[in-house]
Amino acid sequence: MLHGPTFVRTIEASAALRARLRLGFEKAEASLAEALAEEPEAIAGDPQVVAALLVAIQKTLLEIASAAALRGDAVAATKRKLRQTCDRAFALLDGGLRDYGKKRATPRGGR
């Protein structure tokens, strides 16, 4: 659910609410890591990493939605942007980040 600018400003103006939001993300990450660790195929250490990556995506989406609310962006456009960002984030995870940011060699002749 997208919230309006008043809601976002209220959270941003309150140290207690910002701390509570951070705590919520920390709890979500810990709970997710715990659930992932219960899977028979889990490898030691991986559940924490996976949970951290997934919660980082969630935090990023919230930041994008909050910024859009503060700018007064249309809800439909914001939802499209969030969907695109979410899809891209999962595509990066799915494909691996090993080559992210590396320049691709240009074939000789400039093509």
C-alpha positions in Angstrom: 0.0 0.0 0.0 1.3 3.4 -0.9 1.1 6.2 1.7 0.8 9.9 1.1 3.4 12.6 1.7 2.0 13.4 5.2 2.6 9.9 6.4 6.1 9.9 5.0 7.0 13.3 6.5 5.7 12.1 9.9 8.0 9.1 9.9 11.0 11.2 8.6 10.4 13.8 11.3 10.4 11.3 14.1 13.6 9.6 15.4 11.5 7.1 17.2 9.5 6.2 14.1 12.6 5.9 12.0 14.1 3.6 14.7 11.0 1.5 14.8 11.1 1.2 11.0 14.7 0.0 11.1 13.8 -2.4 13.9 11.0 -3.8 11.8 13.4 -4.5 8.9 15.9 -6.1 11.3 13.2 -8.3 12.7 12.0 -9.2 9.3 15.5 -10.1 8.2 16.1 -12.3 11.3 12.8 -14.1 10.9 13.3 -14.7 7.2 16.9 -16.0 7.9 15.5 -18.3 10.6 12.9 -19.7 8.3 15.3 -20.2 5.4 17.8 -22.0 7.8 15.1 -24.6 8.5 15.1 -25.7 4.8 16.8 -29.0 4.4 19.0 -27.6 1.5 20.2 -24.6 3.5 23.9 -24.1 3.6 25.4 -22.6 6.7 25.6 -18.8 6.4 23.5 -18.6 3.2 20.1 -17.9 5.0 21.5 -14.7 6.5 22.8 -13.5 3.2 19.7 -14.3 1.3 17.5 -12.7 4.0 19.7 -9.6 3.9 19.4 -9.3 0.1 15.7 -9.7 0.1 15.2 -7.2 2.9 17.5 -4.8 1.1 15.2 -5.0 -1.9 12.2 -4.3 0.3 13.9 -1.2 1.9 14.9 0.1 -1.5 11.3 -0.2 -2.7 10.1 1.6 0.4 12.6 4.4 -0.3 11.4 4.8 -3.9 7.7 4.8 -2.8 8.4 7.4 -0.1 10.3 9.7 -2.5 7.5 9.4 -5.0 4.9 10.2 -2.4 6.9 13.3 -1.3 7.1 14.5 -4.9 3.4 13.9 -5.4 3.9 11.3 -8.2 0.8 9.5 -9.5 0.1 6.2 -7.7 -0.2 4.3 -10.9 3.2 5.5 -12.2 4.8 4.8 -8.8 3.4 1.3 -8.8 4.9 0.7 -12.3 8.3 2.0 -11.2 8.2 -0.2 -8.1 7.3 -3.3 -10.2 10.1 -2.5 -12.7 12.6 -2.0 -9.9 11.5 -5.2 -8.1 11.7 -7.2 -11.3 15.2 -5.8 -12.1 16.4 -6.5 -8.5 15.3 -10.2 -8.7 16.7 -10.5 -12.2 20.1 -9.3 -10.9 19.9 -11.8 -8.1 18.7 -14.6 -10.4 21.5 -14.0 -12.9 24.2 -13.4 -10.3 26.1 -10.2 -9.6 29.5 -11.5 -10.7 29.6 -9.4 -13.9 27.6 -6.4 -12.6 29.4 -3.2 -13.5 32.1 -4.8 -15.6 32.6 -3.2 -19.0 32.1 -5.5 -21.8 34.9 -5.7 -24.3 34.2 -4.0 -27.6 35.1 -6.1 -30.6 37.8 -4.6 -32.8 36.4 -2.3 -35.4 34.1 -0.6 -32.9 31.1 -2.9 -33.4 
